[in-house]
Amino acid sequence: MPQAPTPPQSQSQPPRAPIRLSAQVLTCVVFCLVALLIIFVAQEEPQSVLRGPLATGAQLLVGLGLAVLAALGSYVSFRMTSQSEATRNTITAYGRLDLSGFNPVWISLAAAIGEELLFRAALQPLLGVWITSAIFLVTHTPVYQFRRRDGATLVQAAGVFGASVALGFIYQYAGLLAAVMMHAALDVVGLYVVRNALRANT
């Protein structure tokens, strides 16, 4: 999921400046560098970690199918929870991103590549699917405000954790490319939904 947004500001605080596309790309670059350092220093077979169990063509097919399912799931999930406070807070937080033009696509690709390389290819072989997914959830706490204890927030937290577990198993049984494609599909639909919701409220 895209990095950098923070919880919505209270009424008494001035609005914060939008987060530019360059900041998202820089975050992706940092994640990739950290991931590659971990992969090539801490893992015995770096090439196999990056290559995956399926051939590239098979990963593309699996990734494409999963991307379509993920996009549909992301849209349906938003429609079912669109009136909840948790969803409104998430829209406000992600609304700080510069979502003009094709930026939702570029932001989603940057997040998918950086996060999958770091969490799946670098950390998961060392920590396992479940611990890596718990870390993934913690890193997304600022934007989703998982500190709240209402039911919608708990469902949202479970969804992020579940998505990370699913991506972990996709990485394990298909490969990194398939996981990146599914992650990007989830994010791009989510960011276009955020952009449309923000425009509808203006």
N, C-alpha and C positions, 0 to 999 in steps of 0.2 A: 504494500500500500504506500501511497506517496508520503514522504516525510516532510517535516517542518511546521505544519500548522499547529497552532496552540489553541487552548480553549477560548471560547468567545469572551470578549471583554465586557465588563460590567458597564452600565449606563454612564457612570461617572468618569470613566477613562476614555481618552480620545481613541478613535479607531487606529489600528496599527497599519503600517504600509503594506501593500500587497506583496506577496512572495513571488519573485520573478522566476521565469523558466530556468534561467541560468543557475539559480540556487538549487533547484531540483536536479539539474544535470550535475552540478558539483557534488551534491550528496551521493548521486549514483557513482561518480568517479571515486569518491572516498570509500564507499562501500566495496567497490570492485577491487581497489588496491589493498584494503584490509583483508578481503576474502582471499585474494591471490597469495598474499603473504602467509595467511594461515594454511592454505592448501599446500603450498610448496615447501613450507617449513615443518608443519605438524603432521602431514599425511604421507603415508608410505608410497601410494600410487596416485600422484596428482592427476595424471592423464585420464585414468579410469574414472576418477571423481567427476571430471568435466565432461567426459564422453558419454557415460551412461550405459545402461544395459541394452537399449534398443539402438538400431542404426538411425542415422539422421532422418532418412525418409520416413521411417516408421514413427519416429518422434514427431515429425511434422504432422502426420495424419492423426495421431493420437492427440497432439496438442490442439489441432484445429477442431476436432470433435469436442474436446473438453472446453475449449474456448467458447464455442457456441452455447454449450450447456451452462457455463459459468456466466456468460452475458445474460442469458434468460433468467437464471437464478438471481442475479444481482438486481435486475429490473423488477422481478416479481417481489423480491424481498423489500425493495423500497416502497413499492405500491402498498404492500401489506402494513408497513410501519410508518408511512409518510406523515401521519398526524401525531406521532409520539414525540415527546420532548427530546429523547435521545437522538432521534433522526434530525430534528430541527437544530440541535446543538452541533451535530456532525456537519450538517450543511453549512452552518455559520462558520465553523472552523475551516472546512475545506474551501469555503468561499474566499478565504484570504489568498488562495492561489490565483495566479493570473491564468484564467480559463478562456481567454480570447482565442479566436481562430482555431487552429489545430493543436493548441497547447495541451488539451486533455489527452491527446494521443501521445505526444512527446513525454509528458509527465508520467503517464502510465507505463510507457516503455522503460523510462529511466528507473522508475520504482521497481518494476518487475525484474529488470536485469540486475540492478544493484542488490535488491533484497534476496532474490533467489540465489544469486552467487554467494552472498554472505551467509544467509540462514541455511539454505539447503546444501550447497556444494561445500562450504567451508565448515560450518558448525555441526550440521546434522550427522556426518560420519563420525564426529568426535563425541557428540552428546546424545544422539538418538532423536527420534521424531518428537517425542513428548516433551522433553526438556527444551529442545529448540523451539517448539511451538509455544511453550510457556514464556520464553524470552521474547519471541515475536509478539505475543500479546502484551507484555509489559512495555515494549517499545512503542506500541500504539495507544497506550493509556492516555497521553496528553490530548490527542485529537478526539478520541471517543469518550473521554471523561468517565472511565470505568470505575472511578472512585465513588460515583453515585451508587445508590443501592436499590433503585427502582427496578421493576421487572423488565422494562424495555431495555435498560442498560445491560442487565445480566444476559438477556437474549442476544444483544449485540456483541457482548464480550464472548459469549459462547460461539457465535457465528465467526468471529475473527479467529478464535482458537481452532474451531473446526475447519475453517478454510486453510489454516496453516498446516494442520494435520493432513488434510487431503493433498495439499501441495507437497508435503513431505513424502507421502506414499507414491505420488505421481513421479517425483524425482527418483525415488528408490527403485521403482519398477519400470519406469519409462525412460526418464532422463531429464537433464537440466532444461533442454529446449522446450519440452512439453510443459514443464512446470512454469517456465517464463511465459509461454503463450497463454496458459490459463490465467495466470496472475495478471497479465496485461489486459486480458478481456474483462476480468472483474473490475479492474481499476478504471478502464476507459468508460465503461457503461456508468459506473458510479460517478465519475467526474462530469460526464455529460448530463446526468440526472441532477447533480448539484447545480450546474450552470443553468439548466432549464428552470429549476426551482427558484434560484435567485432572480432570474429574469421575470418569472411570474409574480414575484413579490415586489418588483419595482414599478 
